[in-house]
Amino acid sequence: MITKFEIRKAQEEWAVAILKLGTLKNDHPACTIEARRIFRSLYAVDRGDILFKPSTAIMEPFRYDLEGTVSYFVGGGQDYPEDTGFALKPWANVRFSNKFFLPRENRATVGGHYYFMDMDGRELKVEYTMGYIKTGSGKLQIEFHHSSFPYLPKKDELRNFKERVINKTNVFNVNEGSVSLSP
């Protein structure tokens, strides 16, 4: 059974990799070589196709292999001209806040938010779901990875939502507590 400890360790490896690639942004050939090495280790690309939905990809929103993954994080992929290299921001810190964990024998799914702090101390909040598979050697690798920005409703959508909730119960329950909404 895959444990939460193993997941946290794999997430730490992923975060360190993103930070490391940012330090190589001024040497793109070296950065690309390192990204290939890193993502071959972190993602299950040698087992076959992976499923990766990056948060900022628009024209090619899905990636299935090492080349697509490397291109998203460091840019330069011929098939992905929109990619500028998400990891090349660079980021000062990456942290995970896990909201759910579904362990299975040799697979686990985890999701929540991860936060990317830029060099000015501003954090970017991103939602994620990652599916891990345990290799024969016991290493966890990412088999699927969905990443997206939190939904930001337009003002009128938020007002309509509040009106619907208030008209029904006047209270919107969040987890174990409740939050009163005002019109």
C-alpha positions as CSV (number, residue, x, y, z in Angstrom):
1,M,0.0,0.0,0.0
2,I,1.3,3.4,-0.9
3,T,1.5,5.6,2.2
4,K,1.0,9.4,2.7
5,F,4.7,9.5,3.7
6,E,5.7,8.2,0.3
7,I,3.4,10.6,-1.5
8,R,4.9,13.6,0.5
9,K,8.4,12.4,-0.4
10,A,7.5,12.2,-4.1
11,Q,5.9,15.7,-3.9
12,E,9.0,17.1,-2.3
13,E,11.1,15.6,-5.1
14,W,8.8,17.2,-7.7
15,A,9.0,20.6,-5.9
16,V,12.8,20.5,-5.7
17,A,12.9,19.7,-9.4
18,I,10.8,22.7,-10.4
19,L,13.0,25.0,-8.3
20,K,16.2,23.4,-9.7
21,L,15.0,24.0,-13.3
22,G,14.4,27.6,-12.6
23,T,18.1,28.0,-11.6
24,L,19.1,26.8,-15.0
25,K,16.9,29.2,-17.0
26,N,19.9,31.1,-18.5
27,D,21.4,27.9,-20.0
28,H,18.5,26.4,-22.0
29,P,20.4,23.4,-23.4
30,A,21.5,22.3,-19.9
31,C,18.0,23.0,-18.5
32,T,16.4,20.8,-21.2
33,I,18.9,17.9,-20.5
34,E,18.2,18.2,-16.8
35,A,14.4,18.4,-17.3
36,R,14.5,15.2,-19.4
37,R,16.5,13.4,-16.7
38,I,14.2,14.7,-13.9
39,F,10.9,14.0,-15.6
40,R,11.9,10.6,-16.8
41,S,12.5,9.8,-13.1
42,L,9.3,11.6,-11.7
43,Y,6.8,10.7,-14.4
44,A,6.0,7.1,-15.6
45,V,7.0,8.0,-19.2
46,D,9.0,4.8,-19.7
47,R,6.0,2.7,-18.9
48,G,3.9,4.1,-21.8
49,D,1.8,7.1,-22.2
50,I,1.0,9.4,-19.3
51,L,-1.9,11.8,-18.9
52,F,-0.8,15.4,-18.1
53,K,-3.1,18.4,-18.2
54,P,-1.0,21.5,-17.5
55,S,-2.7,24.6,-16.0
56,T,-1.6,27.2,-18.6
57,A,-1.6,25.2,-21.8
58,I,-4.3,26.4,-24.3
59,M,-3.5,25.3,-27.8
60,E,-2.3,21.8,-26.8
61,P,-3.9,21.4,-23.4
62,F,-3.0,17.7,-23.0
63,R,0.4,16.0,-22.9
64,Y,1.1,12.3,-23.1
65,D,4.8,11.8,-23.1
66,L,8.2,13.0,-21.9
67,E,8.6,15.6,-24.8
68,G,5.3,17.3,-24.0
69,T,6.0,17.3,-20.3
70,V,9.5,18.8,-20.7
71,S,8.2,21.4,-23.2
72,Y,5.6,22.6,-20.7
73,F,8.1,23.1,-17.9
74,V,11.1,24.4,-19.8
75,G,9.7,25.5,-23.2
76,G,11.2,24.9,-26.6
77,G,9.2,21.9,-27.7
78,Q,8.6,22.0,-31.5
79,D,5.1,20.6,-31.1
80,Y,4.2,23.1,-28.4
81,P,5.0,26.6,-29.6
82,E,2.9,28.2,-26.8
83,D,5.2,26.8,-24.1
84,T,7.5,29.3,-22.4
85,G,8.6,27.1,-19.5
86,F,6.5,27.2,-16.4
87,A,9.4,26.2,-14.2
88,L,11.6,29.0,-15.6
89,K,9.7,31.8,-13.8
90,P,11.8,31.0,-11.6
91,W,10.0,30.1,-8.4
92,A,11.3,30.7,-4.9
93,N,9.2,28.0,-3.3
94,V,6.7,25.3,-4.1
95,R,4.5,23.8,-1.4
96,F,1.7,21.2,-1.4
97,S,-1.5,21.3,0.6
98,N,-3.1,17.8,0.2
99,K,-6.9,17.7,0.5
100,F,-7.5,14.0,-0.4
101,F,-5.5,10.8,-0.6
102,L,-6.9,7.6,-2.2
103,P,-4.4,4.8,-1.6
104,R,-4.5,1.5,-3.4
105,E,-2.0,-1.3,-3.5
106,N,0.4,0.0,-6.2
107,R,-1.4,3.2,-7.1
108,A,-2.5,6.3,-5.2
109,T,-4.4,9.4,-6.2
110,V,-3.9,12.7,-4.3
111,G,-5.3,16.1,-4.9
112,G,-5.4,19.5,-3.4
113,H,-3.6,22.8,-3.9
114,Y,0.0,23.6,-4.6
115,Y,1.4,27.0,-4.2
116,F,4.2,28.6,-6.3
117,M,5.9,31.5,-4.6
118,D,7.7,33.9,-7.0
119,M,10.8,35.8,-6.1
120,D,8.8,38.8,-4.9
121,G,7.0,36.6,-2.3
122,R,3.6,36.4,-4.2
123,E,2.0,33.0,-4.3
124,L,0.1,31.4,-7.2
125,K,-2.5,28.9,-6.0
126,V,-3.1,26.0,-8.4
127,E,-5.4,23.0,-8.0
128,Y,-4.0,19.6,-8.8
129,T,-4.8,15.9,-8.9
130,M,-1.9,13.4,-9.4
131,G,-2.0,9.7,-9.8
132,Y,1.1,7.8,-8.7
133,I,2.2,4.3,-9.5
134,K,4.8,2.3,-7.6
135,T,7.5,0.8,-9.7
136,G,9.1,-2.6,-9.1
137,S,11.9,-0.9,-7.3
138,G,9.5,0.9,-5.0
139,K,9.8,4.3,-6.5
140,L,6.6,6.4,-7.0
141,Q,6.1,7.9,-10.5
142,I,3.4,10.2,-11.7
143,E,1.0,8.4,-14.2
144,F,-1.5,11.3,-14.5
145,H,-1.4,14.9,-13.5
146,H,-4.2,17.4,-13.8
147,S,-3.4,21.0,-12.9
148,S,-5.8,24.0,-13.1
149,F,-6.3,27.4,-11.7
150,P,-9.2,27.8,-9.2
151,Y,-12.4,28.9,-10.8
152,L,-13.0,32.6,-10.5
153,P,-16.7,33.4,-11.3
154,K,-17.7,36.7,-12.9
155,K,-19.3,39.2,-10.6
156,D,-22.8,38.4,-11.8
157,E,-22.3,34.7,-11.6
158,L,-21.2,35.1,-8.0
159,R,-24.2,37.3,-7.2
160,N,-26.5,34.8,-8.8
161,F,-24.9,31.9,-6.8
162,K,-25.3,33.8,-3.6
163,E,-28.9,34.6,-4.4
164,R,-29.7,30.9,-5.1
165,V,-28.0,29.8,-1.9
166,I,-29.6,32.5,0.2
167,N,-33.1,31.8,-1.2
168,K,-32.8,28.2,-0.3
169,T,-31.2,28.1,3.1
170,N,-29.5,31.5,3.8
171,V,-26.5,29.5,4.8
172,F,-23.8,27.8,2.8
173,N,-22.1,24.9,4.5
174,V,-18.3,24.6,4.1
175,N,-16.7,21.4,5.4
176,E,-17.8,21.1,9.1
177,G,-18.6,24.8,9.6
178,S,-20.9,27.1,8.0
179,V,-20.5,30.5,6.3
180,S,-23.3,33.0,6.1
181,L,-23.5,34.8,2.7
182,S,-24.7,38.3,2.4
183,P,-26.3,39.6,-0.8
